[in-house]
């Protein structure tokens, strides 16, 4: 906490006007990851009291801070209690943003929040308006802690009869935080190492509680504020309505597709009863967009099922949330643009409002960058590791969209591929955010002259 206060004071104060808020966010995440890697590389962080090495520690710290969930080892089997505390702390800081942790110190010390700090808070929460940012930041902190506490109590109550008080309390807190922050880390390896939630895939309390935490965490803090303050759907902003409708559609469509494609697959849903098939189809639709928990064997999915996973992972959650991906509204804007152009229309409209052309171009740019990186990552992994292209694409998108779910390829990656995944996880949590805010808040350069137009053949 003292580090957070000093960091904000140093880089957010008057003496450092040249450092932009986006750079502060990028540097802060990098420093947090490095600190986490150094702690996880200590012998005390490993259950065997032998250091795991710096690269595996860096991979794990990046995955935790960027709330991804990709792991080289089973979290329970590899990491000691100290290591698990480091991981869950990185998840909390990474999910809510380092500025949330720093703001706790600022609020407790009752220090005045300056313009620079407000701007960093706004960018950390992915919003462009600083009006009411302090109120929103307090809502994020209080709301997040309350939701995570409620989830922990429910999970603890479920685990208590079978696993005792201490284990139930630990599991409840760890998995509630991991689910809300959309991280996907679990410490259930004492039952079956590497099985994630497969031991509980017929337990509606566990799956629905974790699923609800994932959904709420992925809606976005600005949406929370509007739901709490406005309450009536008709009075919601266009953005909030798009987030809610798109999230509901993706959950329903994802559930239907997974049930249809995997219904008779003995490696996934085939051996379950009808109720469990629907439950796991729904949970897969929830977790694959951003969380990374696995209630069924992802390596056993059909190629069509993996294809659906890749698409949903690319979309991810909503802006200003704990989720990754290109974001729901970005995808909607792109689809609305394509539909408008297909009908020969110049403007993009939704809910009787016109979306600015600049935002349409921003959405197209973000999607193009992310898809291009995902394809490159898949090719690179296939070329350097003994992994099929489908599984490589699955792994690449999972890292880039900070989902963390894997089809079993993570442990097969070469050192070069692991380094690429570290870069992708960092970029997915910080880079897409930075690019997005650069588009939203940057002053566009005024063109002093224009070249003559050239007519090209398109399509």
Backbone torsions as a table, in degrees:
resi	resn	phi	psi	omega
1	UNK	NA	-40.3	179.1
2	UNK	-63.7	-36.9	177.2
3	UNK	-60.9	-43.5	-179.0
4	UNK	-61.9	-42.3	-179.8
5	UNK	-64.7	-44.0	-179.8
6	UNK	-66.4	-37.0	-179.1
7	UNK	-64.5	-47.1	179.5
8	UNK	-64.6	-39.9	-179.1
9	UNK	-66.0	-39.7	-176.4
10	UNK	-75.2	-48.0	-174.9
11	UNK	-93.3	-9.4	179.2
12	UNK	-109.7	2.9	-177.0
13	UNK	-88.1	-175.3	-174.4
14	UNK	-71.2	-24.1	-175.5
15	UNK	-77.7	-6.4	-175.2
16	UNK	-129.3	51.4	-177.2
17	UNK	-67.0	-23.5	-175.7
18	UNK	-73.1	-21.2	-178.8
19	UNK	-84.7	116.9	-177.0
20	UNK	-75.3	156.5	178.5
21	UNK	-58.2	-37.3	179.8
22	UNK	-65.3	-35.9	176.8
23	UNK	-68.4	-38.1	177.7
24	UNK	-59.6	-45.1	-179.7
25	UNK	-62.8	-46.0	-178.8
26	UNK	-63.4	-44.3	179.9
27	UNK	-66.1	-41.5	-179.1
28	UNK	-61.9	-44.8	178.6
29	UNK	-62.4	-40.6	179.9
30	UNK	-63.7	-42.2	179.4
31	UNK	-66.8	-39.4	178.3
32	UNK	-64.0	-42.6	178.4
33	UNK	-62.5	-44.9	180.0
34	UNK	-62.4	-44.3	178.3
35	UNK	-61.8	-43.1	178.1
36	UNK	-63.4	-39.3	179.5
37	UNK	-64.7	-42.1	179.1
38	UNK	-63.6	-38.8	178.3
39	UNK	-68.5	-41.8	-178.8
40	UNK	-72.4	-20.9	177.8
41	UNK	-79.0	-11.2	178.1
42	UNK	-67.9	145.1	177.1
43	UNK	-56.8	-33.5	-178.3
44	UNK	-66.0	-20.1	-179.1
45	UNK	-79.7	-18.2	-179.3
46	UNK	-98.2	144.3	-178.5
47	UNK	-64.3	-27.1	-179.0
48	UNK	-86.9	-2.7	-175.4
49	UNK	62.3	23.3	175.0
50	UNK	-121.4	129.9	-177.7
51	UNK	-58.8	139.0	179.8
52	UNK	-79.2	-12.1	-176.0
53	UNK	100.6	157.8	-173.0
54	UNK	-72.3	-41.7	-177.1
55	UNK	-62.9	-47.3	175.6
56	UNK	-61.9	-36.2	178.4
57	UNK	-66.8	-42.0	178.0
58	UNK	-64.5	-41.1	178.4
59	UNK	-60.2	-47.4	-178.5
60	UNK	-66.3	-43.1	179.6
61	UNK	-63.4	-40.7	177.3
62	UNK	-64.3	-44.5	-179.9
63	UNK	-61.8	-39.7	-179.6
64	UNK	-72.5	-48.7	-177.9
65	UNK	-65.3	-36.0	179.1
66	UNK	-89.2	14.1	179.1
67	UNK	41.2	53.1	-178.7
68	UNK	-97.2	-63.8	177.9
69	UNK	109.0	-4.1	175.0
70	UNK	-69.9	134.9	-177.1
71	UNK	-135.1	148.3	174.8
72	UNK	-91.2	-21.3	178.6
73	UNK	-133.1	159.0	170.4
74	UNK	-65.3	130.2	-172.0
75	UNK	-61.4	-41.9	-179.2
76	UNK	-71.4	-43.2	-175.0
77	UNK	-68.3	-38.7	-175.3
78	UNK	-84.1	-43.7	-167.4
79	UNK	-100.3	138.5	176.2
80	UNK	-73.9	179.8	176.8
81	UNK	-58.7	-39.6	176.8
82	UNK	-62.4	-45.3	179.4
83	UNK	-62.6	-38.8	179.1
84	UNK	-67.7	-35.0	176.4
85	UNK	-65.8	-40.5	177.1
86	UNK	-61.1	-44.8	-178.0
87	UNK	-63.7	-47.0	-177.8
88	UNK	-68.8	-29.7	176.1
89	UNK	-68.6	-41.6	177.2
90	UNK	-63.8	-38.3	178.6
91	UNK	-62.9	-45.4	-178.7
92	UNK	-64.4	-45.7	179.5
93	UNK	-65.8	-43.5	-178.9
94	UNK	-68.9	-37.0	-178.8
95	UNK	-69.8	-46.9	-178.9
96	UNK	-86.0	-16.5	-178.9
97	UNK	98.0	140.9	-178.3
98	UNK	-60.8	-28.5	-177.7
99	UNK	-68.1	-29.2	176.5
100	UNK	-65.5	-42.1	177.6
101	UNK	-65.0	-42.7	179.7
102	UNK	-66.7	-34.9	-177.9
103	UNK	-67.7	-26.7	176.3
104	UNK	-58.2	-46.0	179.0
105	UNK	-63.0	-44.0	-179.0
106	UNK	-60.9	-45.0	-178.6
107	UNK	-68.0	-41.9	-179.0
108	UNK	-65.3	-37.8	179.1
109	UNK	-82.3	-4.7	178.9
110	UNK	56.2	40.6	177.8
111	UNK	-85.4	152.4	178.6
112	UNK	-72.4	134.7	-179.9
113	UNK	-92.9	114.7	-177.2
114	UNK	-79.3	176.8	-178.2
115	UNK	-62.2	-41.9	-178.6
116	UNK	-63.1	-44.0	178.9
117	UNK	-64.4	-38.2	178.0
118	UNK	-63.8	-38.7	179.7
119	UNK	-67.1	-39.5	177.0
120	UNK	-64.6	-42.4	177.2
121	UNK	-58.4	-44.5	-178.7
122	UNK	-62.5	-45.0	-179.3
123	UNK	-69.5	-35.1	177.7
124	UNK	-64.8	-28.7	178.9
125	UNK	-95.8	5.1	176.9
126	UNK	62.5	38.8	175.7
127	UNK	-122.7	157.9	-174.3
128	UNK	-105.0	-7.5	-176.4
129	UNK	-113.7	124.1	-178.7
130	UNK	-83.3	-6.0	179.3
131	UNK	-64.9	124.5	179.8
132	UNK	74.4	17.8	-175.4
133	UNK	-67.0	-34.9	178.8
134	UNK	-66.0	-43.2	178.1
135	UNK	-62.0	-41.8	179.0
136	UNK	-65.9	-40.4	179.9
137	UNK	-63.4	-40.5	177.3
138	UNK	-65.7	-38.1	177.0
139	UNK	-62.8	-42.1	179.2
140	UNK	-59.7	-47.0	-178.7
141	UNK	-65.4	-52.4	-177.5
142	UNK	-66.1	-46.3	-178.8
143	UNK	-63.0	-43.3	-179.5
144	UNK	-62.0	-46.4	-179.2
145	UNK	-64.4	-40.4	-180.0
146	UNK	-65.9	-43.7	-179.2
147	UNK	-66.0	-43.8	178.9
148	UNK	-65.1	-37.8	178.5
149	UNK	-65.1	-42.2	178.7
150	UNK	-62.6	-43.7	178.0
151	UNK	-62.7	-40.2	179.8
152	UNK	-63.9	-40.1	179.8
153	UNK	-64.4	-44.5	179.7
154	UNK	-62.9	-46.8	-179.0
155	UNK	-66.1	-39.2	178.8
156	UNK	-62.4	-43.0	179.2
157	UNK	-62.1	-35.6	179.3
158	UNK	-71.6	-40.1	-176.7
159	UNK	-79.6	-23.7	-170.9
160	UNK	-55.0	-46.9	-177.4
161	UNK	-62.1	-28.1	-174.1
162	UNK	-101.1	-25.8	-170.3
163	UNK	-125.3	2.3	176.8
164	UNK	84.3	167.2	-172.2
165	UNK	-66.8	-50.5	-173.7
166	UNK	-62.7	-48.2	179.9
167	UNK	-65.1	-41.2	-179.1
168	UNK	-64.1	-40.9	178.2
169	UNK	-63.9	-45.7	-180.0
170	UNK	-63.0	-47.2	179.8
171	UNK	-64.5	-41.1	-178.8
172	UNK	-60.9	-48.4	-178.8
173	UNK	-66.5	-49.3	-175.7
174	UNK	-59.9	-48.9	-174.5
175	UNK	-77.1	-26.1	174.9
176	UNK	-67.2	-46.0	177.8
177	UNK	-63.4	-45.4	-178.5
178	UNK	-62.4	-39.6	-179.9
179	UNK	-71.8	-47.1	-178.4
180	UNK	-62.1	-39.2	178.9
181	UNK	-82.0	3.9	176.7
182	UNK	59.6	37.1	-175.6
183	UNK	-90.5	-42.0	177.7
184	UNK	84.8	3.9	174.2
185	UNK	-72.8	145.8	175.7
186	UNK	-140.8	157.8	177.7
187	UNK	-124.2	41.5	179.8
188	UNK	-95.6	13.0	-177.7
189	UNK	-66.5	-13.9	177.6
190	UNK	-68.9	-19.6	176.7
191	UNK	-86.2	-60.3	175.6
192	UNK	-143.7	107.6	-177.5
193	UNK	-55.7	130.8	176.7
194	UNK	79.1	3.3	-175.9
195	UNK	-88.1	-6.2	-179.3
196	UNK	53.7	-123.1	-176.6
197	UNK	-98.4	14.0	-175.6
198	UNK	-62.2	-28.7	178.6
199	UNK	-71.1	-14.9	-177.9
200	UNK	-119.1	22.4	-175.9
201	UNK	-74.4	-3.4	173.6
202	UNK	-113.4	15.0	-178.0
203	UNK	-106.6	102.6	-177.3
204	UNK	-65.0	-30.9	-179.6
205	UNK	-63.9	-47.6	-179.2
206	UNK	-66.2	-50.8	-175.2
207	UNK	-67.3	-42.9	-178.2
208	UNK	-70.8	-36.8	177.7
209	UNK	-64.3	-49.0	178.6
210	UNK	-64.4	-39.9	179.3
211	UNK	-61.8	-42.4	179.5
212	UNK	-66.1	-39.9	177.1
213	UNK	-61.7	-41.5	178.6
214	UNK	-62.8	-45.3	-178.6
215	UNK	-63.0	-47.4	-179.0
216	UNK	-62.9	-43.2	179.0
217	UNK	-64.2	-28.6	-177.3
218	UNK	-89.7	-3.2	-179.9
219	UNK	-74.8	-35.9	-178.5
220	UNK	110.1	141.2	-175.0
221	UNK	-67.2	-35.0	179.3
222	UNK	-65.9	-36.3	177.3
223	UNK	-65.8	-41.1	175.3
224	UNK	-54.0	-51.7	-175.7
225	UNK	-57.8	-41.5	-177.4
226	UNK	-71.0	-38.8	178.2
227	UNK	-62.4	-42.2	-178.7
228	UNK	-70.5	-41.4	-174.1
229	UNK	-85.8	-36.3	-176.4
230	UNK	-92.7	-49.7	174.6
231	UNK	74.5	-38.7	-178.3
232	UNK	-90.0	128.6	-175.9
233	UNK	-58.9	-40.6	-176.5
234	UNK	-64.7	-22.5	-178.6
235	UNK	-96.4	-1.9	177.7
236	UNK	-66.0	154.3	174.8
237	UNK	-67.9	163.8	178.3
238	UNK	-59.3	-40.5	-179.0
239	UNK	-61.0	-49.2	-178.1
240	UNK	-63.0	-40.7	178.1
241	UNK	-63.8	-40.4	178.1
242	UNK	-63.6	-41.2	179.4
243	UNK	-61.6	-48.3	-177.3
244	UNK	-65.6	-45.3	-178.6
245	UNK	-67.1	-45.2	-178.9
246	UNK	-64.0	-41.9	178.1
247	UNK	-60.6	-45.3	179.5
248	UNK	-62.8	-43.9	-179.7
249	UNK	-63.6	-44.7	-179.8
250	UNK	-63.3	-38.9	178.5
251	UNK	-64.6	-44.5	-178.7
252	UNK	-68.3	-49.2	-179.3
253	UNK	-62.8	-42.9	178.8
254	UNK	-61.5	-43.2	178.9
255	UNK	-60.7	-47.1	-179.6
256	UNK	-62.0	-45.9	-177.9
257	UNK	-64.3	-43.9	179.9
258	UNK	-65.8	-40.0	178.9
259	UNK	-64.5	-43.2	-179.2
260	UNK	-66.3	-46.8	-174.4
261	UNK	-75.6	-28.6	-174.7
262	UNK	-112.5	3.8	-172.6
263	UNK	-53.1	-44.3	-176.6
264	UNK	-107.1	13.1	-180.0
265	UNK	-81.0	112.2	-176.2
266	UNK	-64.6	-18.5	-179.1
267	UNK	-82.4	-12.4	-178.6
268	UNK	-129.3	-86.7	-175.6
269	UNK	-96.0	-11.4	-170.0
270	UNK	-55.8	-37.8	-175.4
271	UNK	-90.5	6.1	-176.9
272	UNK	-94.9	160.8	172.7
273	UNK	-74.9	169.3	-174.6
274	UNK	-59.6	-44.4	-179.8
275	UNK	-60.7	-43.1	179.6
276	UNK	-69.3	-32.9	177.3
277	UNK	-62.7	-45.7	179.9
278	UNK	-66.0	-43.2	179.3
279	UNK	-59.6	-46.3	-178.0
280	UNK	-74.5	-30.1	173.4
281	UNK	-63.5	-41.2	177.8
282	UNK	-66.9	-46.2	-178.1
283	UNK	-64.3	-37.4	176.6
284	UNK	-62.7	-39.6	177.9
285	UNK	-63.8	-33.8	178.9
286	UNK	-74.9	-53.9	-169.8
287	UNK	-72.0	-30.8	-173.7
288	UNK	-73.4	-18.6	179.9
289	UNK	-78.9	-21.5	-176.9
290	UNK	-165.8	-23.4	-167.6
291	UNK	-85.7	-52.9	178.6
292	UNK	100.6	-1.3	173.1
293	UNK	-70.9	151.4	179.5
294	UNK	-127.0	112.2	176.1
295	UNK	-94.3	-14.7	173.7
296	UNK	-130.2	161.7	-178.7
297	UNK	-70.2	111.0	-178.0
298	UNK	-67.4	-29.9	177.9
299	UNK	-67.6	-22.6	-179.6
300	UNK	-87.2	-3.4	178.8
301	UNK	-62.9	147.5	172.4
302	UNK	-66.2	162.7	177.8
303	UNK	-61.2	-35.6	177.6
304	UNK	-65.6	-40.3	177.4
305	UNK	-64.0	-40.7	177.0
306	UNK	-65.0	-35.8	177.5
307	UNK	-62.2	-42.3	176.7
308	UNK	-63.2	-40.7	178.0
309	UNK	-59.2	-44.5	-177.9
310	UNK	-61.8	-43.2	179.4
311	UNK	-63.8	-46.7	-179.3
312	UNK	-65.9	-36.7	177.2
313	UNK	-64.0	-40.7	179.0
314	UNK	-61.3	-39.3	-180.0
315	UNK	-68.8	-49.1	177.1
316	UNK	70.6	-151.3	-178.3
317	UNK	-97.8	-145.8	-176.6
318	UNK	-112.7	160.2	-177.5
319	UNK	-62.8	148.7	178.2
320	UNK	69.6	24.5	-178.9
321	UNK	-120.0	-171.5	176.6
322	UNK	-86.7	0.0	-175.1
323	UNK	-90.4	167.1	177.6
324	UNK	-113.3	-154.3	-179.7
325	UNK	86.6	-178.5	179.0
326	UNK	-75.4	-14.0	176.2
327	UNK	89.1	148.1	-172.5
328	UNK	-61.4	-48.9	-175.9
329	UNK	-69.5	-32.4	174.9
330	UNK	-59.3	-43.8	178.5
331	UNK	-64.6	-41.7	-179.9
332	UNK	-63.6	-43.5	179.0
333	UNK	-59.7	-42.8	179.0
334	UNK	-63.5	-43.9	179.4
335	UNK	-65.6	-39.5	177.6
336	UNK	-64.4	-37.9	177.7
337	UNK	-64.3	-45.9	179.7
338	UNK	-62.0	-40.9	178.6
339	UNK	-65.5	-39.8	179.6
340	UNK	-66.1	-44.9	180.0
341	UNK	-66.2	-35.5	178.1
342	UNK	-63.3	-28.0	178.2
343	UNK	-95.4	7.2	176.7
344	UNK	78.1	20.2	-178.9
345	UNK	-98.8	147.0	-178.9
346	UNK	-87.5	-36.6	-175.3
347	UNK	-96.1	152.9	177.7
348	UNK	-110.6	120.6	-175.1
349	UNK	-124.9	148.6	175.0
350	UNK	-155.3	139.1	-178.6
351	UNK	49.3	43.1	179.0
352	UNK	59.0	31.4	174.9
353	UNK	-131.9	148.3	179.0
354	UNK	-99.4	130.5	178.1
355	UNK	-84.3	127.3	-179.3
356	UNK	-56.2	142.1	-179.5
357	UNK	-59.8	-33.3	-180.0
358	UNK	-63.1	-38.2	179.4
359	UNK	-71.5	-33.0	175.3
360	UNK	-62.8	-44.3	178.0
361	UNK	-64.6	-38.1	177.0
362	UNK	-60.4	-45.4	179.8
363	UNK	-62.3	-43.2	179.3
364	UNK	-62.9	-39.5	-179.1
365	UNK	-65.9	-46.7	-179.9
366	UNK	-61.0	-46.1	179.9
367	UNK	-62.4	-42.8	-179.1
368	UNK	-62.9	-42.7	179.9
369	UNK	-63.8	-48.0	-176.5
370	UNK	-65.7	-45.2	179.5
371	UNK	-64.1	-41.5	178.7
372	UNK	-61.5	-43.6	177.8
373	UNK	-65.5	-37.7	179.5
374	UNK	-63.5	-42.9	178.9
375	UNK	-65.8	-44.9	177.8
376	UNK	-59.4	-44.5	179.5
377	UNK	-60.3	-41.3	179.1
378	UNK	-63.0	-43.1	179.2
379	UNK	-65.3	-42.7	-178.8
380	UNK	-63.7	-44.1	-179.6
381	UNK	-64.2	-44.0	179.4
382	UNK	-61.5	-36.3	-177.2
383	UNK	-76.2	-25.1	-173.7
384	UNK	-112.0	-8.6	-176.3
385	UNK	-137.0	153.7	179.7
386	UNK	-78.0	66.0	-175.4
387	UNK	-132.2	139.9	177.2
388	UNK	-68.5	161.4	-176.8
389	UNK	-64.2	-39.1	-179.9
390	UNK	-62.3	-46.5	179.2
391	UNK	-68.1	-33.3	177.0
392	UNK	-66.3	-41.8	176.7
393	UNK	-63.8	-40.8	176.9
394	UNK	-57.4	-46.8	-178.1
395	UNK	-67.7	-43.5	-178.4
396	UNK	-61.9	-48.7	-179.4
397	UNK	-67.1	-38.4	-179.9
398	UNK	-60.7	-40.2	178.5
399	UNK	-72.5	-46.9	-175.7
400	UNK	-65.4	-36.6	179.5
401	UNK	-90.8	7.9	-179.5
402	UNK	49.7	44.9	177.8
403	UNK	-88.6	-53.7	175.0
404	UNK	92.3	0.7	177.0
405	UNK	-84.2	146.8	-175.4
406	UNK	-136.2	149.2	175.7
407	UNK	-95.8	22.6	176.8
408	UNK	96.1	8.8	-175.5
409	UNK	-90.7	-17.0	-172.5
410	UNK	-58.0	-45.2	-177.6
411	UNK	-72.4	-12.6	-179.8
412	UNK	-93.7	-4.3	-174.1
413	UNK	-69.1	143.7	173.4
414	UNK	-73.1	169.7	178.8
415	UNK	-60.2	-40.4	179.7
416	UNK	-64.8	-40.8	179.0
417	UNK	-67.3	-36.2	177.3
418	UNK	-63.5	-41.8	178.1
419	UNK	-63.0	-40.8	177.7
420	UNK	-62.7	-40.4	178.3
421	UNK	-64.4	-36.2	176.1
422	UNK	-62.1	-45.5	178.4
423	UNK	-62.4	-42.7	-178.5
424	UNK	-65.2	-42.0	179.8
425	UNK	-63.4	-42.4	178.8
426	UNK	-64.5	-46.2	179.8
427	UNK	-63.6	-39.7	-179.3
428	UNK	-63.2	-34.2	-179.8
429	UNK	-87.6	-34.8	-174.6
430	UNK	-110.4	-43.6	-173.9
431	UNK	-65.2	-48.9	179.1
432	UNK	-61.8	-40.4	176.2
433	UNK	-59.8	-47.0	-178.3
434	UNK	-64.3	-43.6	178.5
435	UNK	-62.1	-45.5	-179.3
436	UNK	-59.6	-47.4	-179.1
437	UNK	-69.4	-29.5	175.3
438	UNK	-62.6	-38.4	177.1
439	UNK	-69.7	-44.5	-172.3
440	UNK	-72.3	-36.5	-170.3
441	UNK	-113.2	-11.8	-178.8
442	UNK	-73.4	147.3	175.1
443	UNK	-82.8	120.0	-177.3
444	UNK	-72.6	134.0	-178.7
445	UNK	-65.3	136.4	178.1
446	UNK	-79.8	127.5	179.5
447	UNK	-75.7	124.7	-178.3
448	UNK	-83.2	-20.7	176.6
449	UNK	-155.8	166.5	178.9
450	UNK	-133.2	143.6	175.5
451	UNK	-80.0	162.0	176.0
452	UNK	-65.7	145.7	-178.7
453	UNK	-72.0	147.3	175.8
454	UNK	-119.3	132.3	-179.6
455	UNK	-92.1	122.7	-177.5
456	UNK	-116.2	162.0	174.2
457	UNK	-90.3	117.0	-178.6
458	UNK	-115.0	128.2	176.8
459	UNK	85.4	NA	NA
